[in-house]
């Protein structure tokens, strides 16, 4: 039984829309496709029990506002607030045993709640801006103890700024995202790595030149700030066969390991 109710209210000009939804749902988790750490590390994968489907109750409120100006400017605002309560949540346990990833249904509850706001703006001169941010709290409660879920940040933001030079056929795109600290899996008291990640941002820039109706050439730079995780993010990288105290383990990695790099490409569009 999975009831759901949805309510929508729009203004007469359709420029303002409010949505409210609530209900419950079930989900069968596939841990090997959803949690790549189970296959990329040196830990043994343990299923402590036959996994039951996850169940959640959730409510979501959303408000969308569209603004059009006389000079051709468009501004769109999209705000949401959400709350989800989980039972039977399947969460990998990295901390009970540093040599194992243990999967079992949570003997308790998990909550994911937060707010998000997104902006979408476009000007007649070719400038477009999109930006968004999400503030959320993802927690687990088991045996009366409440903890933050591993590898889940409290805040994340994303943006994209583009400008098209109509006469020259050149487009510039600057994109990026930012993440707040997240709790990371450690390997016990001998692990000297920080328990939380730092604030970090991944940013990219791309130039695109149109050549005729079907050809484009593009190039740019990825990871402009050259951010990479700490050198010791992969525990015992020099000791993959566990000859010393700590076990080899890459589950601590929270961001791409590739630093700043350039790229260049050609695009051909096939149309009828």
C-alpha positions, 0 to 999 in steps of 0.5 A, spaced: 500 500 500 503 506 497 498 512 498 500 519 495 497 525 494 499 531 490 496 538 490 497 544 485 495 551 485 497 556 479 496 563 478 491 565 472 497 567 468 501 561 469 507 565 472 506 562 479 505 555 481 505 552 488 505 544 489 505 540 495 506 532 495 506 527 500 506 520 501 510 513 502 514 509 497 518 502 497 525 501 494 529 495 493 536 497 493 541 494 488 548 495 493 553 494 487 550 499 482 549 504 487 555 503 492 561 503 488 565 502 494 563 495 495 567 493 489 573 498 488 576 497 495 579 491 499 574 490 504 570 484 504 562 485 502 558 482 508 550 481 508 548 481 515 541 479 513 536 478 507 535 485 505 528 488 505 525 493 501 526 500 504 520 504 506 519 512 506 514 517 508 515 524 505 512 531 504 515 536 499 513 543 498 515 547 491 514 554 489 516 556 482 515 564 480 517 566 473 518 573 471 518 576 464 520 584 463 519 588 457 526 588 455 526 581 454 529 579 460 527 572 464 528 570 471 525 564 474 525 562 481 524 555 484 524 554 491 523 547 495 522 544 502 523 537 503 522 532 509 523 524 508 523 519 514 526 512 512 525 505 515 529 499 513 534 504 510 540 500 507 546 504 509 553 501 508 557 500 515 564 502 514 566 503 521 564 496 525 570 493 522 575 496 517 576 490 513 569 490 511 563 493 508 557 491 512 550 491 509 543 490 513 537 494 514 537 499 519 534 498 526 532 504 527 530 510 522 533 515 518 531 522 516 533 527 510 530 534 510 532 541 507 531 546 503 533 548 496 533 555 492 534 555 484 535 561 480 535 561 472 536 568 468 537 570 461 538 576 458 537 578 451 544 580 450 546 573 450 548 572 458 545 566 461 545 565 469 543 559 473 545 558 480 542 553 486 543 551 493 541 546 497 541 546 505 540 539 508 540 535 514 541 527 513 541 523 519 541 516 522 538 514 529 539 507 531 539 505 539 537 512 541 544 515 538 543 520 532 549 521 527 550 524 521 550 520 515 557 518 512 559 522 505 553 527 505 554 534 505 550 539 509 550 544 503 552 544 496 551 549 491 552 549 483 552 555 478 553 556 470 554 563 467 554 563 459 555 568 454 554 568 447 557 573 442 552 573 436 556 576 431 562 571 432 559 565 433 563 564 440 560 562 446 563 562 453 561 557 459 563 558 466 560 552 471 562 550 478 559 547 484 561 547 491 561 542 497 561 543 505 564 538 509 562 531 510 563 526 515 568 521 512 569 513 514 575 512 518 579 506 520 579 506 527 583 509 532 590 508 528 587 512 523 590 519 523 586 522 517 581 528 519 574 525 520 571 531 516 573 533 509 574 541 507 570 546 503 571 545 496 569 547 489 570 544 482 570 549 477 570 549 469 570 554 463 569 552 456 569 556 449 565 554 443 566 556 436 560 555 431 563 553 424 557 553 419 551 550 421 553 543 423 560 544 426 563 546 432 570 546 435 570 547 443 576 547 448 577 549 455 580 547 462 577 543 468 578 543 475 580 551 475 582 551 482 586 544 481 583 541 487 584 534 489 583 530 496 589 530 500 595 525 498 593 520 504 585 519 502 587 512 500 589 509 506 595 505 505 596 506 498 603 504 498 601 497 502 595 494 498 596 487 501 596 490 508 602 488 511 602 493 516 597 496 521 592 499 517 588 496 511 588 499 504 582 502 503 579 508 498 572 509 501 575 515 504 576 519 497 570 524 497 572 528 490 575 527 483 583 525 484 584 529 477 587 536 478 587 541 473 587 539 465 585 542 459 581 539 453 579 540 446 574 537 441 570 537 435 563 536 434 559 535 428 551 535 428 547 530 424 540 532 422 534 530 418 
